Amino acid sequence: MDQTEWHQSKKTFHEIDNYEKVKRLVDFEQGPKLSILDVGCGPGVLGRHLRNLGHTVTGLDIYTDQTADKDHIINCDINLAWPVADASVDIVITTDVPEHVYDPTHILREAYRVLKPNGKLIFGVPNHFDLRQRLHTLLGRGIIHWDHVRFDESGWNYAHIRFFTLPELYAGFRANSWNPDISQFNFMGGGIIPTRFTPSFIRRFLVKTWPNLFSGKFIFLLSKKMDETDNKSIYLTKTPKGL
C-alpha cells in the first residue's frame, strides 16, 4: 500500500461530507445538471450525494475500499494522465487532495484539459499555517497537522507533502491560466478560539483580515477566464470540525 492508499484508508478525507465544502461555490441544487469529475474521490461520498441531486459524477482515485461506489469510480493514479476525454466535463472537484501529490500543477493542467471552455475547477486545500498549527509547531510537536495526530502519523509516514500559503496558491493559479472567481475562507473549525464564546462578527473580522492565520481551509472556484475584476470572497464564520 503506497502513501496515498494508506492515508485514504484512515478515512481522513471523508469523515464529513465534502458537499459542505463546495455547496456555496456552485448551485448544485437549483442550477442546471452537470457532468462532474471528482478527483481523489476516495469511497465516493461526495459523488453519491451529487448524483442524488441529478448530476452525472465520475470519481478518480487510486484507492477504493469495500465501501467505495465502484460503479462510478475509475481506479487510476491521478499523478498520471487522467483517462477522461478533452473538454468533456462541466466541473472538476478536488478537495483535500493537492497537498498529497508531488506535482499539484499536474492537477491544474489536467483539469484545464478535461473541462469544457466554460467549465469550473473547485480546488480545496487545508491551511497548514493557521494559528493553531503555528502554535502546534512552535511547541515542538512537528509538522503533523493538529487534526491528524489521532491517526498515528509521524514524520516517517505523513502524507501531506505540499504546504501552501495563500499568496502561493494565487500565484500558482494564475501561472497556470486559472482565475480565482471565488475564494472561500473557513474560520478554524475545532480551533483554539471557541466559537461559542466568540461573536460571529469577530470571527468574520479575523478570517477576513488575516485569512492566512485564521482560515482553516482554502477552497476556490477557478475558471479559465482571466478576469481579476470579477473575483469574490466568501467568509464562513462557523463550519463543522475538520472543514
C-alpha contacts under 8 A as a table, 3 or more apart, distances in Angstrom:
res1	aa1	res2	aa2	distance
1	M	5	E	5.79
1	M	6	W	6.13
2	D	5	E	5.36
2	D	6	W	6.16
3	Q	6	W	5.08
3	Q	7	H	6.17
3	Q	157	N	7.20
3	Q	159	A	6.11
4	T	7	H	5.31
4	T	8	Q	6.19
4	T	62	I	7.88
4	T	63	Y	7.75
4	T	100	H	7.16
4	T	159	A	6.76
5	E	8	Q	5.23
5	E	9	S	6.03
5	E	62	I	7.09
5	E	63	Y	5.40
6	W	9	S	5.14
6	W	10	K	6.73
7	H	10	K	5.34
7	H	11	K	7.22
7	H	12	T	7.10
7	H	159	A	6.39
8	Q	11	K	5.21
8	Q	12	T	6.44
8	Q	13	F	6.67
8	Q	42	G	6.62
8	Q	63	Y	7.31
9	S	12	T	7.96
9	S	65	D	7.70
10	K	151	F	7.13
11	K	14	H	5.52
11	K	15	E	6.28
12	T	15	E	6.13
12	T	148	H	7.78
13	F	16	I	7.77
13	F	42	G	7.54
13	F	96	D	6.56
14	H	17	D	6.18
14	H	18	N	6.88
14	H	42	G	7.51
14	H	45	V	7.06
16	I	20	E	7.86
16	I	242	G	7.41
16	I	243	L	7.75
17	D	20	E	6.16
17	D	45	V	6.51
17	D	46	L	6.29
18	N	21	K	5.29
18	N	22	V	6.88
18	N	45	V	7.47
18	N	46	L	5.61
18	N	95	T	7.79
19	Y	22	V	5.33
19	Y	23	K	5.65
19	Y	46	L	5.91
19	Y	49	H	7.60
20	E	23	K	5.80
20	E	243	L	7.92
21	K	24	R	7.57
21	K	219	I	7.48
21	K	243	L	6.79
22	V	25	L	5.55
22	V	26	V	7.06
22	V	122	I	7.43
22	V	219	I	7.75
23	K	26	V	5.92
23	K	27	D	6.70
23	K	28	F	6.78
24	R	27	D	6.99
25	L	122	I	8.00
25	L	182	I	7.13
25	L	220	F	7.90
25	L	221	L	6.33
27	D	30	Q	5.88
27	D	31	G	5.21
28	F	31	G	5.70
28	F	32	P	7.54
28	F	33	K	7.60
28	F	50	L	7.53
28	F	53	L	7.27
29	E	53	L	6.39
33	K	54	G	6.23
33	K	55	H	5.08
33	K	56	T	7.61
34	L	55	H	5.17
34	L	56	T	6.20
34	L	89	V	8.00
34	L	90	D	5.90
34	L	91	I	7.17
35	S	55	H	6.23
35	S	56	T	4.78
35	S	57	V	5.99
35	S	89	V	5.33
35	S	90	D	5.20
35	S	91	I	6.49
36	I	55	H	7.24
36	I	56	T	6.02
36	I	57	V	4.68
36	I	58	T	6.38
36	I	89	V	5.99
36	I	90	D	5.95
36	I	91	I	4.75
36	I	92	V	5.79
36	I	93	I	7.41
37	L	57	V	5.80
37	L	58	T	5.05
37	L	59	G	5.78
37	L	60	L	7.45
37	L	89	V	6.82
37	L	91	I	6.28
37	L	92	V	4.74
37	L	93	I	6.19
38	D	41	C	5.42
38	D	46	L	7.94
38	D	47	G	6.86
38	D	57	V	7.03
38	D	58	T	6.14
38	D	59	G	4.55
38	D	60	L	6.22
38	D	92	V	6.03
38	D	93	I	4.88
38	D	94	T	6.15
39	V	59	G	5.89
39	V	60	L	4.91
39	V	61	D	6.65
39	V	78	I	7.33
39	V	92	V	7.10
39	V	93	I	6.01
39	V	94	T	5.03
39	V	97	V	7.88
40	G	59	G	7.15
40	G	60	L	5.59
40	G	61	D	4.82
40	G	62	I	7.73
40	G	78	I	7.28
40	G	94	T	6.40
40	G	95	T	7.79
40	G	97	V	6.05
41	C	44	G	5.23
41	C	45	V	7.60
41	C	46	L	7.48
41	C	47	G	7.68
41	C	59	G	5.43
41	C	60	L	5.95
41	C	61	D	5.79
41	C	73	I	7.98
41	C	94	T	7.79
42	G	45	V	7.63
42	G	61	D	6.13
42	G	63	Y	6.55
42	G	64	T	6.33
42	G	68	A	7.17
43	P	64	T	5.94
43	P	65	D	6.67
43	P	67	T	6.04
43	P	68	A	3.78
43	P	69	D	6.04
43	P	70	K	7.97
44	G	47	G	5.17
44	G	48	R	6.10
44	G	59	G	6.72
44	G	68	A	5.95
44	G	69	D	5.70
44	G	73	I	7.40
45	V	48	R	5.38
45	V	49	H	6.54
46	L	49	H	5.25
46	L	50	L	6.27
47	G	50	L	5.09
47	G	51	R	6.04
47	G	57	V	5.65
47	G	58	T	7.14
47	G	59	G	7.00
48	R	51	R	5.19
48	R	52	N	6.33
48	R	57	V	7.95
48	R	69	D	7.65
49	H	52	N	5.15
49	H	53	L	6.68
50	L	53	L	5.03
50	L	54	G	6.70
50	L	55	H	5.75
50	L	56	T	7.75
50	L	57	V	7.10
51	R	54	G	5.00
51	R	55	H	4.77
51	R	56	T	5.94
51	R	57	V	6.30
52	N	55	H	7.32
57	V	72	H	7.08
58	T	72	H	5.26
58	T	73	I	5.71
58	T	74	I	7.31
59	G	72	H	6.18
59	G	73	I	4.35
59	G	74	I	6.04
60	L	73	I	5.66
60	L	74	I	5.00
60	L	75	N	6.08
60	L	76	C	6.29
60	L	77	D	7.94
60	L	78	I	6.99
61	D	64	T	7.03
61	D	73	I	7.11
61	D	74	I	6.54
61	D	75	N	5.26
61	D	76	C	5.52
61	D	77	D	6.48
61	D	78	I	6.71
62	I	75	N	5.17
62	I	76	C	4.77
62	I	77	D	5.09
62	I	78	I	7.26
63	Y	75	N	6.92
64	T	67	T	7.74
64	T	68	A	5.57
64	T	70	K	7.36
64	T	75	N	7.31
65	D	68	A	5.44
69	D	72	H	5.94
69	D	73	I	6.54
70	K	73	I	5.01
70	K	74	I	7.58
76	C	82	W	7.63
77	D	80	L	5.74
77	D	82	W	7.83
78	I	81	A	6.95
78	I	82	W	6.24
78	I	107	I	7.73
79	N	101	V	7.05
79	N	103	D	7.45
79	N	106	H	6.88
79	N	107	I	7.68
81	A	110	E	7.09
82	W	110	E	6.96
84	V	88	S	7.62
84	V	114	V	6.52
85	A	88	S	5.79
85	A	114	V	6.00
86	D	113	R	5.46
86	D	114	V	4.32
86	D	115	L	6.92
86	D	116	K	7.84
87	A	113	R	6.23
87	A	114	V	4.53
87	A	115	L	4.58
87	A	116	K	4.13
87	A	117	P	6.97
88	S	114	V	5.67
88	S	115	L	5.86
88	S	116	K	5.77
89	V	92	V	7.14
89	V	114	V	6.00
89	V	115	L	4.75
89	V	116	K	5.73
89	V	119	G	6.93
90	D	115	L	5.91
90	D	116	K	5.91
90	D	118	N	7.46
90	D	119	G	4.62
90	D	120	K	6.49
91	I	115	L	6.86
91	I	119	G	5.66
91	I	120	K	4.96
91	I	121	L	5.79
91	I	122	I	7.45
92	V	111	A	6.47
92	V	115	L	7.24
92	V	119	G	7.99
92	V	120	K	6.44
92	V	121	L	4.77
92	V	122	I	6.14
93	I	121	L	5.94
93	I	122	I	4.68
93	I	123	F	6.30
94	T	97	V	6.04
94	T	98	P	7.34
94	T	121	L	7.88
94	T	122	I	6.15
94	T	123	F	5.22
94	T	124	G	6.33
95	T	98	P	7.36
95	T	122	I	7.42
95	T	123	F	5.71
95	T	124	G	4.21
95	T	125	V	6.04
95	T	219	I	7.69
96	D	99	E	6.75
96	D	100	H	7.97
96	D	124	G	5.83
96	D	125	V	4.94
96	D	126	P	6.62
97	V	100	H	5.56
97	V	101	V	7.29
97	V	124	G	7.64
97	V	125	V	7.00
98	P	101	V	5.64
98	P	104	P	5.34
98	P	107	I	7.48
98	P	124	G	7.75
98	P	125	V	6.67
98	P	162	R	7.52
99	E	104	P	7.35
99	E	125	V	6.57
99	E	126	P	7.99
99	E	160	H	5.43
99	E	161	I	5.92
99	E	162	R	4.57
99	E	163	F	6.48
99	E	164	F	7.95
100	H	159	A	5.89
100	H	160	H	4.95
100	H	161	I	5.56
100	H	162	R	6.53
101	V	104	P	5.87
101	V	161	I	6.83
101	V	162	R	7.25
102	Y	161	I	6.98
102	Y	162	R	7.34
103	D	106	H	5.59
103	D	107	I	7.71
104	P	107	I	5.44
104	P	108	L	6.94
105	T	108	L	4.90
105	T	109	R	6.16
105	T	172	G	7.71
105	T	176	N	7.57
106	H	109	R	5.06
106	H	110	E	6.03
107	I	110	E	5.27
107	I	111	A	5.91
108	L	111	A	5.25
108	L	112	Y	6.14
108	L	173	F	7.78
108	L	176	N	6.90
109	R	112	Y	5.12
109	R	113	R	6.35
109	R	176	N	7.20
110	E	113	R	4.99
110	E	114	V	6.27
111	A	114	V	5.33
111	A	115	L	5.93
111	A	121	L	6.98
112	Y	115	L	5.54
112	Y	224	K	7.55
115	L	118	N	7.64
115	L	119	G	5.16
115	L	120	K	7.17
116	K	119	G	4.83
117	P	224	K	7.22
118	N	223	S	7.21
118	N	224	K	7.17
119	G	223	S	6.60
119	G	224	K	7.60
120	K	221	L	6.57
120	K	222	L	5.59
120	K	223	S	4.97
120	K	224	K	7.60
121	L	220	F	7.84
121	L	221	L	5.76
121	L	222	L	4.94
121	L	223	S	6.41
122	I	219	I	7.01
122	I	220	F	5.56
122	I	221	L	4.70
122	I	222	L	6.24
123	F	219	I	5.68
123	F	220	F	5.22
123	F	221	L	6.65
123	F	222	L	7.46
124	G	217	K	7.24
124	G	218	F	5.61
124	G	219	I	4.07
124	G	220	F	6.23
125	V	217	K	6.07
125	V	218	F	5.52
125	V	219	I	6.50
126	P	216	G	6.11
126	P	217	K	4.44
126	P	218	F	6.11
127	N	130	D	5.87
127	N	163	F	7.77
127	N	164	F	7.03
127	N	165	T	7.26
127	N	212	N	7.24
127	N	215	S	6.78
127	N	216	G	5.17
127	N	217	K	5.14
127	N	218	F	6.40
128	H	133	Q	6.34
128	H	145	H	6.90
128	H	163	F	6.18
128	H	164	F	7.16
128	H	165	T	7.94
128	H	216	G	7.75
129	F	133	Q	5.80
129	F	134	R	5.85
129	F	165	T	7.23
129	F	212	N	6.76
129	F	213	L	6.55
130	D	133	Q	5.46
130	D	134	R	6.24
130	D	188	M	7.84
130	D	212	N	6.10
130	D	213	L	4.30
130	D	214	F	5.51
130	D	215	S	6.34
130	D	216	G	6.10
131	L	134	R	5.17
131	L	135	L	6.32
131	L	213	L	5.21
131	L	214	F	6.15
132	R	135	L	5.21
132	R	136	H	6.08
132	R	146	W	7.57
132	R	191	G	6.52
132	R	192	I	6.24
133	Q	136	H	4.78
133	Q	137	T	6.15
133	Q	145	H	6.62
133	Q	146	W	6.25
134	R	137	T	5.22
134	R	138	L	6.01
135	L	138	L	4.87
135	L	139	L	6.12
136	H	139	L	5.44
136	H	140	G	6.91
136	H	141	R	5.74
136	H	142	G	7.35
136	H	146	W	6.88
137	T	140	G	5.22
137	T	141	R	5.32
137	T	142	G	5.32
137	T	143	I	6.14
138	L	141	R	7.42
141	R	144	I	7.59
142	G	155	G	7.67
143	I	155	G	7.50
144	I	148	H	6.52
144	I	149	V	6.54
144	I	153	E	7.13
144	I	154	S	6.67
144	I	155	G	7.32
144	I	158	Y	6.90
145	H	148	H	5.31
145	H	149	V	6.83
146	W	149	V	5.97
147	D	150	R	7.06
147	D	242	G	7.33
148	H	151	F	5.61
148	H	152	D	7.67
148	H	153	E	6.93
149	V	152	D	5.76
149	V	153	E	6.10
150	R	153	E	7.71
153	E	156	W	7.68
153	E	157	N	6.02
153	E	158	Y	5.54
154	S	157	N	5.60
154	S	158	Y	5.55
155	G	158	Y	5.50
158	Y	161	I	7.60
160	H	163	F	7.49
164	F	168	E	6.19
164	F	169	L	6.33
165	T	168	E	5.24
165	T	169	L	6.34
165	T	212	N	6.95
166	L	169	L	5.14
166	L	170	Y	6.46
166	L	212	N	6.21
166	L	218	F	7.92
167	P	170	Y	5.25
167	P	171	A	6.13
168	E	171	A	5.06
168	E	172	G	6.02
169	L	172	G	5.12
169	L	173	F	6.19
170	Y	173	F	5.18
170	Y	174	R	6.32
170	Y	180	P	7.50
171	A	174	R	5.36
171	A	175	A	6.04
172	G	175	A	5.09
172	G	176	N	6.31
173	F	176	N	5.31
173	F	177	S	6.37
173	F	178	W	4.88
173	F	179	N	6.63
173	F	180	P	7.41
174	R	177	S	4.93
174	R	178	W	5.10
174	R	179	N	6.20
175	A	178	W	7.49
177	S	224	K	6.33
177	S	225	K	7.95
177	S	226	M	7.14
178	W	222	L	5.93
178	W	223	S	5.64
178	W	224	K	5.12
178	W	225	K	7.04
178	W	226	M	6.71
179	N	222	L	5.34
179	N	223	S	5.27
179	N	224	K	6.12
179	N	225	K	6.11
179	N	226	M	5.06
179	N	227	D	6.60
179	N	228	E	7.02
180	P	183	S	6.52
180	P	220	F	6.30
180	P	221	L	5.94
180	P	222	L	4.59
180	P	223	S	6.69
180	P	228	E	7.80
180	P	231	N	6.31
181	D	220	F	7.47
181	D	221	L	5.62
181	D	222	L	5.52
181	D	223	S	6.57
181	D	228	E	7.86
181	D	230	D	6.49
181	D	231	N	4.59
181	D	232	K	6.10
182	I	220	F	5.62
182	I	221	L	5.04
182	I	222	L	7.11
182	I	231	N	5.79
182	I	232	K	4.74
182	I	233	S	5.38
182	I	234	I	7.20
183	S	218	F	7.23
183	S	219	I	6.06
183	S	220	F	4.62
183	S	221	L	6.60
183	S	231	N	7.84
183	S	232	K	6.36
183	S	233	S	4.67
183	S	234	I	6.16
184	Q	218	F	6.04
184	Q	219	I	5.06
184	Q	220	F	5.99
184	Q	233	S	5.74
184	Q	234	I	4.57
184	Q	235	Y	6.01
184	Q	236	L	7.52
185	F	207	V	7.04
185	F	208	K	7.92
185	F	211	P	6.69
185	F	215	S	5.47
185	F	216	G	7.49
185	F	217	K	6.12
185	F	218	F	5.42
185	F	219	I	6.76
185	F	233	S	7.62
185	F	234	I	6.14
185	F	235	Y	5.00
185	F	236	L	6.17
186	N	189	G	7.55
186	N	207	V	7.52
186	N	215	S	5.01
186	N	216	G	5.75
186	N	217	K	5.45
186	N	218	F	7.04
186	N	235	Y	6.16
186	N	236	L	4.82
186	N	237	T	6.56
186	N	238	K	7.18
186	N	239	T	6.80
186	N	243	L	7.27
187	F	203	R	6.92
187	F	204	R	7.71
187	F	207	V	5.93
187	F	214	F	5.85
187	F	215	S	4.60
187	F	216	G	5.84
187	F	217	K	7.71
187	F	235	Y	7.51
187	F	236	L	5.95
187	F	237	T	5.20
187	F	238	K	6.07
187	F	239	T	7.12
188	M	191	G	5.09
188	M	214	F	6.02
188	M	215	S	5.40
188	M	216	G	4.40
188	M	217	K	7.59
188	M	238	K	7.81
188	M	239	T	7.85
189	G	216	G	6.78
189	G	238	K	6.71
189	G	239	T	5.61
189	G	240	P	5.92
189	G	241	K	4.52
189	G	242	G	6.12
189	G	243	L	6.29
190	G	194	P	7.49
190	G	240	P	7.69
190	G	241	K	4.97
190	G	242	G	7.19
191	G	194	P	6.73
193	I	197	F	7.98
193	I	198	T	7.41
194	P	197	F	5.64
194	P	198	T	6.51
195	T	198	T	4.94
195	T	199	P	7.25
195	T	200	S	7.79
195	T	203	R	7.93
195	T	238	K	7.23
196	R	199	P	7.59
198	T	202	I	6.67
198	T	203	R	6.84
199	P	202	I	5.46
199	P	203	R	6.61
200	S	203	R	5.13
200	S	204	R	6.12
200	S	237	T	6.02
200	S	238	K	7.93
201	F	204	R	5.02
201	F	205	F	6.10
202	I	205	F	5.02
202	I	206	L	6.21
203	R	206	L	5.15
203	R	207	V	6.18
203	R	237	T	5.59
204	R	207	V	5.33
204	R	208	K	5.85
204	R	235	Y	6.49
204	R	236	L	7.18
204	R	237	T	5.48
205	F	208	K	5.21
205	F	209	T	5.86
206	L	209	T	5.28
206	L	210	W	5.81
206	L	211	P	7.35
206	L	214	F	6.39
207	V	210	W	5.34
207	V	211	P	4.66
207	V	213	L	7.49
207	V	214	F	5.00
207	V	215	S	5.70
207	V	235	Y	6.90
207	V	237	T	7.74
208	K	211	P	5.68
208	K	235	Y	6.59
210	W	213	L	5.38
210	W	214	F	6.11
210	W	215	S	7.89
211	P	214	F	5.20
211	P	215	S	4.94
212	N	215	S	6.04
215	S	218	F	7.07
216	G	243	L	7.26
217	K	243	L	6.54
223	S	226	M	7.66
227	D	230	D	5.85
227	D	231	N	7.45
228	E	231	N	5.60
236	L	239	T	6.89
239	T	243	L	6.22
240	P	243	L	5.84
